[in-house]
Amino acid sequence: MSQKSPQSMKPATAAKKLGVYLPATPAEFQEGPVTRDALNELMNDPPEWLVDLRQNGPHPRPVVAQKLNVSISGLARGGVEEALTSAQIEELLADGPEWLQAERANMAAVRAEEARLREAAAQKAAQRSGGDR
């Protein structure tokens, strides 16, 4: 039997899975494909550069949005188009600009509506299963 070649992915995909900003990663990470085994090793035993990136940034937009408790679209509406460091995120949270307050309120409303819809769907499912008897 022939041996399978290891699964690999582009560095951008690996960076996304690791939750880090690709341009901030070391050159050797950016230059070639990342195997599934190498990705698992990075996840299970992260090197210092990965720990530092995750802790201090710069962070990719999905991570920035999560830390600010807004959507990625909300970041764009607020004019945040680049990666931010943890210090910049903390500064934004401390300053509490108007756009950030509005986007956080919007995100809270969206989550409340999603919870309401899930609850309504669960009640409907419960009524259906109760009515089948």
N, CA, C and O atoms as a DFTB+ gen file, in Angstrom:
532 C
 N C O
     1  1       0.830      -1.182       0.000
     2  2       0.000       0.000       0.000
     3  2       0.873       1.242       0.000
     4  3       1.928       1.275       0.634
     5  1       0.429       2.248      -0.706
     6  2       1.172       3.500      -0.701
     7  2       0.755       4.328       0.519
     8  3      -0.396       4.289       0.954
     9  1       1.701       5.060       1.047
    10  2       1.430       5.865       2.232
    11  2       0.808       7.189       1.797
    12  3       1.260       7.808       0.833
    13  1      -0.227       7.617       2.510
    14  2      -0.878       8.880       2.189
    15  2       0.040      10.041       2.539
    16  3       0.789       9.995       3.515
    17  1      -0.036      11.082       1.717
    18  2       0.726      12.287       2.060
    19  2      -0.055      13.029       3.148
    20  3      -1.285      12.992       3.169
    21  1       0.663      13.699       4.045
    22  2      -0.031      14.372       5.140
    23  2      -0.898      15.517       4.622
    24  3      -0.541      16.210       3.669
    25  1      -2.035      15.694       5.269
    26  2      -2.922      16.795       4.908
    27  2      -2.249      18.103       5.248
    28  3      -1.646      18.238       6.313
    29  1      -2.346      19.065       4.355
    30  2      -1.750      20.363       4.651
    31  2      -2.730      21.468       4.275
    32  3      -3.705      21.249       3.557
    33  1      -2.436      22.661       4.783
    34  2      -3.296      23.814       4.518
    35  2      -2.417      25.035       4.299
    36  3      -1.230      25.035       4.627
    37  1      -3.015      26.063       3.743
    38  2      -2.303      27.310       3.537
    39  2      -2.045      27.960       4.888
    40  3      -2.806      27.753       5.834
    41  1      -0.978      28.745       4.985
    42  2      -0.699      29.436       6.247
    43  2      -1.863      30.307       6.719
    44  3      -2.100      30.417       7.922
    45  1      -2.587      30.923       5.792
    46  2      -3.720      31.778       6.178
    47  2      -4.797      30.956       6.880
    48  3      -5.393      31.414       7.855
    49  1      -5.048      29.748       6.389
    50  2      -6.031      28.871       7.010
    51  2      -5.569      28.445       8.391
    52  3      -6.356      28.432       9.337
    53  1      -4.300      28.098       8.508
    54  2      -3.753      27.690       9.807
    55  2      -3.817      28.848      10.803
    56  3      -4.159      28.645      11.968
    57  1      -3.490      30.055      10.352
    58  2      -3.541      31.223      11.235
    59  2      -4.963      31.466      11.714
    60  3      -5.188      31.809      12.874
    61  1      -5.916      31.286      10.817
    62  2      -7.326      31.471      11.183
    63  2      -7.731      30.447      12.242
    64  3      -8.401      30.789      13.217
    65  1      -7.327      29.205      12.051
    66  2      -7.650      28.157      13.023
    67  2      -6.983      28.412      14.371
    68  3      -7.527      28.051      15.414
    69  1      -5.809      29.034      14.349
    70  2      -5.089      29.353      15.584
    71  2      -5.578      30.656      16.213
    72  3      -5.254      30.952      17.363
    73  1      -6.357      31.433      15.459
    74  2      -6.870      32.701      15.969
    75  2      -5.824      33.791      16.049
    76  3      -5.861      34.627      16.952
    77  1      -4.877      33.788      15.095
    78  2      -3.820      34.797      15.093
    79  2      -3.804      35.540      13.758
    80  3      -4.331      35.061      12.754
    81  1      -3.192      36.711      13.773
    82  2      -3.064      37.572      12.603
    83  2      -1.860      37.114      11.786
    84  3      -0.725      37.216      12.251
    85  1      -2.092      36.615      10.585
    86  2      -1.031      36.008       9.771
    87  2       0.193      36.902       9.584
    88  3       1.307      36.414       9.773
    89  1       0.058      38.189       9.223
    90  2       1.268      38.998       9.024
    91  2       2.137      39.145      10.277
    92  3       3.302      39.528      10.174
    93  1       1.588      38.848      11.450
    94  2       2.370      38.966      12.687
    95  2       3.093      37.663      13.043
    96  3       3.880      37.633      13.989
    97  1       2.834      36.598      12.298
    98  2       3.474      35.310      12.571
    99  2       4.894      35.299      11.993
   100  3       5.208      36.096      11.109
   101  1       5.744      34.405      12.485
   102  2       7.110      34.321      11.943
   103  2       7.118      33.959      10.451
   104  3       6.203      33.307       9.948
   105  1       8.155      34.391       9.777
   106  2       8.275      34.172       8.330
   107  2       8.188      32.690       7.979
   108  3       7.558      32.332       6.984
   109  1       8.811      31.821       8.781
   110  2       8.790      30.386       8.448
   111  2       7.372      29.818       8.506
   112  3       7.071      28.842       7.818
   113  1       6.505      30.411       9.314
   114  2       5.105      29.967       9.371
   115  2       4.361      30.425       8.123
   116  3       3.525      29.699       7.586
   117  1       4.672      31.638       7.664
   118  2       3.963      32.238       6.520
   119  2       4.384      31.663       5.173
   120  3       3.634      31.758       4.201
   121  1       5.573      31.069       5.102
   122  2       6.158      30.724       3.814
   123  2       5.666      29.432       3.183
   124  3       5.663      29.317       1.957
   125  1       5.256      28.469       3.971
   126  2       4.901      27.206       3.343
   127  2       3.638      26.618       3.920
   128  3       3.080      27.146       4.882
   129  1       3.181      25.515       3.329
   130  2       1.977      24.880       3.836
   131  2       2.192      24.334       5.256
   132  3       3.308      23.982       5.637
   133  1       1.120      24.274       6.011
   134  2       1.157      23.766       7.383
   135  2       0.415      22.439       7.399
   136  3      -0.742      22.368       6.985
   137  1       1.069      21.393       7.871
   138  2       0.408      20.084       7.912
   139  2      -0.555      20.041       9.088
   140  3      -0.445      20.826      10.030
   141  1      -1.479      19.131       9.022
   142  2      -2.445      18.945      10.105
   143  2      -1.715      18.585      11.404
   144  3      -2.076      19.063      12.480
   145  1      -0.686      17.737      11.294
   146  2       0.093      17.359      12.476
   147  2       0.797      18.568      13.085
   148  3       0.822      18.721      14.306
   149  1       1.369      19.429      12.241
   150  2       2.053      20.628      12.736
   151  2       1.056      21.570      13.410
   152  3       1.367      22.172      14.438
   153  1      -0.138      21.698      12.833
   154  2      -1.177      22.542      13.431
   155  2      -1.590      21.997      14.797
   156  3      -1.724      22.751      15.760
   157  1      -1.788      20.692      14.871
   158  2      -2.153      20.082      16.154
   159  2      -1.062      20.298      17.200
   160  3      -1.349      20.548      18.371
   161  1       0.190      20.199      16.761
   162  2       1.304      20.426      17.678
   163  2       1.315      21.877      18.169
   164  3       1.550      22.135      19.350
   165  1       1.058      22.825      17.252
   166  2       0.989      24.236      17.642
   167  2      -0.155      24.479      18.635
   168  3      -0.018      25.280      19.560
   169  1      -1.266      23.794      18.442
   170  2      -2.414      23.960      19.341
   171  2      -2.147      23.343      20.715
   172  3      -2.490      23.926      21.744
   173  1      -1.538      22.173      20.719
   174  2      -1.326      21.450      21.974
   175  2      -0.128      21.946      22.766
   176  3      -0.148      21.927      23.997
   177  1       0.917      22.390      22.074
   178  2       2.123      22.863      22.744
   179  2       2.595      24.131      22.034
   180  3       3.581      24.104      21.298
   181  1       1.878      25.254      22.260
   182  2       2.190      26.471      21.500
   183  2       3.568      27.033      21.833
   184  3       3.946      27.118      23.001
   185  1       4.323      27.420      20.790
   186  2       5.623      28.052      21.017
   187  2       5.421      29.468      21.584
   188  3       4.305      29.987      21.597
   189  1       6.491      30.065      22.041
   190  2       6.407      31.383      22.680
   191  2       5.779      32.435      21.769
   192  3       4.982      33.251      22.232
   193  1       6.127      32.428      20.471
   194  2       5.583      33.442      19.570
   195  2       4.072      33.339      19.484
   196  3       3.391      34.361      19.390
   197  1       3.533      32.125      19.515
   198  2       2.091      31.932      19.434
   199  2       1.404      32.383      20.732
   200  3       0.360      33.034      20.693
   201  1       1.986      32.039      21.854
   202  2       1.442      32.479      23.147
   203  2       1.417      34.001      23.206
   204  3       0.427      34.594      23.635
   205  1       2.515      34.637      22.772
   206  2       2.611      36.095      22.790
   207  2       1.582      36.733      21.859
   208  3       0.929      37.709      22.229
   209  1       1.438      36.189      20.659
   210  2       0.453      36.727      19.712
   211  2      -0.967      36.616      20.257
   212  3      -1.753      37.557      20.153
   213  1      -1.288      35.475      20.832
   214  2      -2.629      35.287      21.380
   215  2      -2.899      36.229      22.551
   216  3      -4.023      36.694      22.744
   217  1      -1.861      36.499      23.320
   218  2      -2.035      37.343      24.505
   219  2      -2.009      38.832      24.163
   220  3      -2.854      39.590      24.639
   221  1      -1.052      39.253      23.349
   222  2      -0.824      40.686      23.117
   223  2      -1.247      41.192      21.752
   224  3      -1.433      42.395      21.569
   225  1      -1.403      40.287      20.784
   226  2      -1.778      40.706      19.442
   227  2      -0.560      41.082      18.627
   228  3       0.570      40.852      19.058
   229  1      -0.769      41.650      17.469
   230  2      -2.045      42.120      16.953
   231  2      -3.004      40.963      16.672
   232  3      -2.606      39.870      16.270
   233  1      -4.282      41.253      16.901
   234  2      -5.317      40.241      16.754
   235  2      -6.068      40.427      15.432
   236  3      -6.250      41.559      14.984
   237  1      -6.506      39.325      14.802
   238  2      -7.318      39.442      13.589
   239  2      -8.698      40.003      13.931
   240  3      -9.120      39.977      15.088
   241  1      -9.376      40.497      12.937
   242  2     -10.674      41.159      13.149
   243  2     -11.703      40.309      13.901
   244  3     -12.403      40.857      14.752
   245  1     -11.836      39.009      13.640
   246  2     -12.808      38.239      14.426
   247  2     -12.501      38.242      15.926
   248  3     -13.412      38.281      16.754
   249  1     -11.218      38.202      16.265
   250  2     -10.823      38.207      17.678
   251  2     -11.070      39.600      18.267
   252  3     -11.541      39.722      19.398
   253  1     -10.753      40.647      17.502
   254  2     -10.997      42.021      17.960
   255  2     -12.491      42.207      18.215
   256  3     -12.888      42.764      19.239
   257  1     -13.312      41.741      17.282
   258  2     -14.763      41.877      17.438
   259  2     -15.240      41.147      18.691
   260  3     -16.060      41.673      19.443
   261  1     -14.737      39.956      18.913
   262  2     -15.131      39.179      20.089
   263  2     -14.724      39.900      21.369
   264  3     -15.516      39.996      22.307
   265  1     -13.501      40.405      21.413
   266  2     -13.011      41.080      22.617
   267  2     -13.786      42.373      22.890
   268  3     -13.957      42.761      24.046
   269  1     -14.250      43.035      21.837
   270  2     -15.021      44.268      22.003
   271  2     -16.519      43.991      22.166
   272  3     -17.297      44.894      22.472
   273  1     -16.911      42.728      21.958
   274  2     -18.314      42.316      22.051
   275  2     -19.181      43.021      21.002
   276  3     -20.268      43.518      21.295
   277  1     -18.660      43.047      19.769
   278  2     -19.389      43.598      18.634
   279  2     -19.235      42.633      17.460
   280  3     -18.465      41.676      17.537
   281  1     -19.958      42.883      16.387
   282  2     -19.814      42.061      15.188
   283  2     -18.660      42.596      14.332
   284  3     -18.186      43.713      14.539
   285  1     -18.228      41.799      13.390
   286  2     -17.181      42.237      12.463
   287  2     -17.699      43.407      11.631
   288  3     -16.956      44.337      11.320
   289  1     -18.983      43.350      11.275
   290  2     -19.597      44.473      10.547
   291  2     -19.597      45.730      11.401
   292  3     -19.398      46.836      10.899
   293  1     -19.822      45.549      12.699
   294  2     -19.799      46.682      13.619
   295  2     -18.425      47.329      13.679
   296  3     -18.310      48.549      13.793
   297  1     -17.373      46.499      13.601
   298  2     -16.013      47.052      13.550
   299  2     -15.853      47.937      12.323
   300  3     -15.318      49.043      12.403
   301  1     -16.325      47.434      11.188
   302  2     -16.207      48.195       9.941
   303  2     -17.000      49.501      10.034
   304  3     -16.521      50.553       9.611
   305  1     -18.202      49.432      10.583
   306  2     -19.003      50.653      10.738
   307  2     -18.311      51.640      11.671
   308  3     -18.463      52.853      11.520
   309  1     -17.553      51.124      12.632
   310  2     -16.826      51.980      13.559
   311  2     -15.500      52.472      13.008
   312  3     -14.807      53.248      13.666
   313  1     -15.139      52.037      11.820
   314  2     -13.902      52.489      11.187
   315  2     -12.677      51.673      11.569
   316  3     -11.555      52.070      11.256
   317  1     -12.870      50.536      12.241
   318  2     -11.743      49.684      12.628
   319  2     -11.536      48.660      11.517
   320  3     -12.295      47.699      11.394
   321  1     -10.513      48.876      10.722
   322  2     -10.277      48.013       9.573
   323  2      -8.993      47.192       9.722
   324  3      -8.779      46.234       8.980
   325  1      -8.135      47.569      10.685
   326  2      -6.852      46.896      10.831
   327  2      -6.849      46.034      12.093
   328  3      -7.741      46.123      12.936
   329  1      -5.829      45.209      12.191
   330  2      -5.653      44.386      13.383
   331  2      -5.282      45.294      14.548
   332  3      -4.589      46.296      14.370
   333  1      -5.748      44.936      15.741
   334  2      -5.448      45.723      16.932
   335  2      -4.715      44.874      17.960
   336  3      -4.901      43.658      18.027
   337  1      -3.884      45.528      18.757
   338  2      -3.217      44.839      19.854
   339  2      -4.149      44.816      21.058
   340  3      -5.164      45.511      21.082
   341  1      -3.799      44.019      22.045
   342  2      -4.599      43.965      23.273
   343  2      -4.648      45.331      23.940
   344  3      -5.689      45.725      24.465
   345  1      -3.535      46.057      23.926
   346  2      -3.489      47.390      24.531
   347  2      -4.444      48.347      23.819
   348  3      -5.128      49.137      24.470
   349  1      -4.496      48.281      22.489
   350  2      -5.407      49.142      21.733
   351  2      -6.861      48.784      22.029
   352  3      -7.714      49.667      22.119
   353  1      -7.143      47.493      22.179
   354  2      -8.502      47.050      22.500
   355  2      -8.897      47.560      23.886
   356  3     -10.004      48.064      24.077
   357  1      -7.989      47.426      24.846
   358  2      -8.266      47.919      26.206
   359  2      -8.489      49.424      26.202
   360  3      -9.349      49.932      26.921
   361  1      -7.718      50.130      25.397
   362  2      -7.879      51.583      25.286
   363  2      -9.256      51.932      24.717
   364  3      -9.925      52.841      25.210
   365  1      -9.668      51.216      23.692
   366  2     -11.000      51.450      23.116
   367  2     -12.092      51.184      24.148
   368  3     -13.043      51.956      24.266
   369  1     -11.954      50.093      24.890
   370  2     -12.943      49.763      25.915
   371  2     -12.981      50.842      27.003
   372  3     -14.056      51.198      27.487
   373  1     -11.822      51.357      27.381
   374  2     -11.758      52.394      28.416
   375  2     -12.357      53.714      27.921
   376  3     -13.072      54.391      28.660
   377  1     -12.062      54.076      26.665
   378  2     -12.573      55.326      26.104
   379  2     -14.073      55.256      25.838
   380  3     -14.784      56.251      25.980
   381  1     -14.549      54.067      25.448
   382  2     -15.971      53.868      25.172
   383  2     -16.554      54.840      24.161
   384  3     -17.519      55.543      24.463
   385  1     -15.972      54.890      22.944
   386  2     -16.523      55.810      21.941
   387  2     -17.985      55.482      21.636
   388  3     -18.458      54.367      21.859
   389  1     -18.672      56.486      21.122
   390  2     -20.106      56.359      20.849
   391  2     -20.423      55.177      19.926
   392  3     -21.380      54.438      20.161
   393  1     -19.610      55.005      18.872
   394  2     -19.869      53.910      17.932
   395  2     -19.774      52.560      18.631
   396  3     -20.549      51.650      18.340
   397  1     -18.821      52.431      19.557
   398  2     -18.635      51.159      20.266
   399  2     -19.830      50.879      21.172
   400  3     -20.315      49.749      21.224
   401  1     -20.301      51.880      21.875
   402  2     -21.474      51.709      22.733
   403  2     -22.690      51.292      21.904
   404  3     -23.446      50.403      22.294
   405  1     -22.863      51.949      20.757
   406  2     -24.006      51.635      19.888
   407  2     -23.906      50.212      19.345
   408  3     -24.898      49.484      19.318
   409  1     -22.706      49.816      18.912
   410  2     -22.525      48.468      18.353
   411  2     -22.684      47.391      19.428
   412  3     -23.213      46.315      19.149
   413  1     -22.233      47.671      20.648
   414  2     -22.405      46.706      21.742
   415  2     -23.884      46.552      22.087
   416  3     -24.349      45.445      22.358
   417  1     -24.616      47.652      22.077
   418  2     -26.057      47.590      22.332
   419  2     -26.759      46.815      21.222
   420  3     -27.670      46.029      21.480
   421  1     -26.325      47.046      19.986
   422  2     -26.884      46.329      18.842
   423  2     -26.626      44.827      18.970
   424  3     -27.522      44.019      18.724
   425  1     -25.396      44.451      19.359
   426  2     -25.040      43.034      19.520
   427  2     -25.870      42.404      20.640
   428  3     -26.320      41.265      20.511
   429  1     -26.074      43.134      21.728
   430  2     -26.886      42.621      22.832
   431  2     -28.323      42.389      22.379
   432  3     -28.940      41.393      22.757
   433  1     -28.858      43.302      21.570
   434  2     -30.229      43.152      21.061
   435  2     -30.336      41.945      20.130
   436  3     -31.314      41.198      20.183
   437  1     -29.339      41.760      19.288
   438  2     -29.329      40.616      18.367
   439  2     -29.288      39.309      19.158
   440  3     -30.028      38.373      18.856
   441  1     -28.425      39.249      20.166
   442  2     -28.323      38.025      20.974
   443  2     -29.615      37.754      21.743
   444  3     -30.027      36.602      21.875
   445  1     -30.255      38.803      22.250
   446  2     -31.523      38.631      22.964
   447  2     -32.598      38.092      22.019
   448  3     -33.383      37.224      22.400
   449  1     -32.632      38.600      20.805
   450  2     -33.612      38.126      19.818
   451  2     -33.331      36.673      19.430
   452  3     -34.261      35.881      19.284
   453  1     -32.046      36.320      19.261
   454  2     -31.691      34.931      18.953
   455  2     -32.114      34.002      20.085
   456  3     -32.613      32.906      19.833
   457  1     -31.921      34.429      21.325
   458  2     -32.327      33.618      22.479
   459  2     -33.851      33.461      22.506
   460  3     -34.362      32.380      22.799
   461  1     -34.570      34.544      22.200
   462  2     -36.036      34.486      22.165
   463  2     -36.505      33.501      21.100
   464  3     -37.424      32.717      21.338
   465  1     -35.876      33.539      19.926
   466  2     -36.254      32.633      18.842
   467  2     -35.947      31.179      19.182
   468  3     -36.728      30.285      18.858
   469  1     -34.799      30.942      19.841
   470  2     -34.472      29.567      20.262
   471  2     -35.496      29.056      21.265
   472  3     -35.941      27.912      21.179
   473  1     -35.867      29.906      22.213
   474  2     -36.859      29.528      23.223
   475  2     -38.207      29.226      22.571
   476  3     -38.866      28.250      22.929
   477  1     -38.616      30.059      21.618
   478  2     -39.885      29.839      20.918
   479  2     -39.846      28.529      20.136
   480  3     -40.824      27.782      20.119
   481  1     -38.721      28.255      19.493
   482  2     -38.587      27.006      18.736
   483  2     -38.614      25.807      19.672
   484  3     -39.208      24.781      19.343
   485  1     -37.977      25.922      20.837
   486  2     -37.979      24.820      21.805
   487  2     -39.386      24.573      22.335
   488  3     -39.789      23.422      22.499
   489  1     -40.137      25.638      22.603
   490  2     -41.522      25.482      23.073
   491  2     -42.387      24.826      21.999
   492  3     -43.216      23.966      22.296
   493  1     -42.189      25.235      20.767
   494  2     -42.945      24.659      19.668
   495  2     -42.647      23.166      19.512
   496  3     -43.545      22.351      19.304
   497  1     -41.350      22.833      19.621
   498  2     -40.949      21.424      19.528
   499  2     -41.523      20.619      20.674
   500  3     -41.943      19.478      20.482
   501  1     -41.547      21.195      21.858
   502  2     -42.103      20.505      23.026
   503  2     -43.607      20.276      22.847
   504  3     -44.123      19.216      23.200
   505  1     -44.293      21.255      22.307
   506  2     -45.737      21.119      22.070
   507  2     -46.011      20.049      21.028
   508  3     -46.952      19.267      21.167
   509  1     -45.183      20.010      19.975
   510  2     -45.354      18.975      18.932
   511  2     -45.133      17.593      19.515
   512  3     -45.923      16.682      19.268
   513  1     -44.069      17.425      20.287
   514  2     -43.786      16.088      20.839
   515  2     -44.828      15.704      21.875
   516  3     -45.128      14.521      22.031
   517  1     -45.381      16.666      22.578
   518  2     -46.450      16.371      23.550
   519  2     -47.757      16.045      22.855
   520  3     -48.563      15.271      23.371
   521  1     -47.972      16.638      21.677
   522  2     -49.218      16.410      20.946
   523  2     -49.237      15.107      20.175
   524  3     -50.300      14.686      19.717
   525  1     -48.089      14.453      20.016
   526  2     -47.996      13.204      19.269
   527  2     -48.512      12.022      20.068
   528  3     -48.732      10.954      19.496
   529  1     -48.710      12.171      21.352
   530  2     -49.054      11.029      22.199
   531  2     -50.486      10.696      22.163
   532  3     -50.918       9.755      22.829
